[in-house]
Amino acid sequence: MTFAWLTPNLAYLLLVSGTVLLILALLTPGTGVLELTALLLLLGAGYTATQLAVNGWAILLWLAGVVFFGFSVRQSRSGIFWLAAALLAMIGGSVFIFRSPQGGSAVSPWLATIVSLLVGSVGWVVTRKVLAAEERPPAHSLERLIGRIGETRTPIDREGTVFLDGEMWTARSRHSIPAGVPVRVVGREGLILWVEAVQEPDTSPES
């Protein structure tokens, strides 16, 4: 049994939407909402595809476009070339992915072209920015604090508080340190600093 609303254009939009959400879920794993939504959309696209005549070669061409897109976001010099190849493959595969009863393309060429260009170009920019952000070293690396001098604001007996670079930090020390003493950062564990007391120079007069 077929349904009138199961049109090739709808099946195509479900397929593209599910693929886009799946890529976003892989790039930004989180609560699972994106993954679940992508799965539902792809299942919907798969069901509609069973009600329509499908061109296998067009699916392979469309998947090749997805692979080319992956190359485009990873390559710095030839990224534009791979993006152009991805867009052409995705447009060609999108137009002919379903067959009409007359034997021609069932998906609107205008819809396939606009969606492929929009999703491909916007997705390329967003994906490259996400990957660049992941590869960028943290702007506030705590390694820069090692060797810096701060001051204890509470006594450190196993654990206490240190004022350093305008911020309060949780600190630990192997020896008890009273409040108001200069300390040097010698290491860290996550957001907890390991410190030791700074030895004050002996200014007492010689006997």
Secondary structure, 3 states (H helix, E strand, C coil): CCCCCCCHHHHHHHHHHHHHHHHHHHHCCCCCHHHHHHHHHHHHHHHHHHCCEECHHHHHHHHHHHHHHHHHHHCCCCHHHHHHHHHHHHHHHHHHCEECCCCCECCCHHHHHHHHHHHHHHHHHHHHHHHHHHHCCCCCCHHHHCCCEEEECCCECCEEEEEECCEEEEEECCCCECCCCEEEEEEEECCEEEEEECCCCCCCCCC
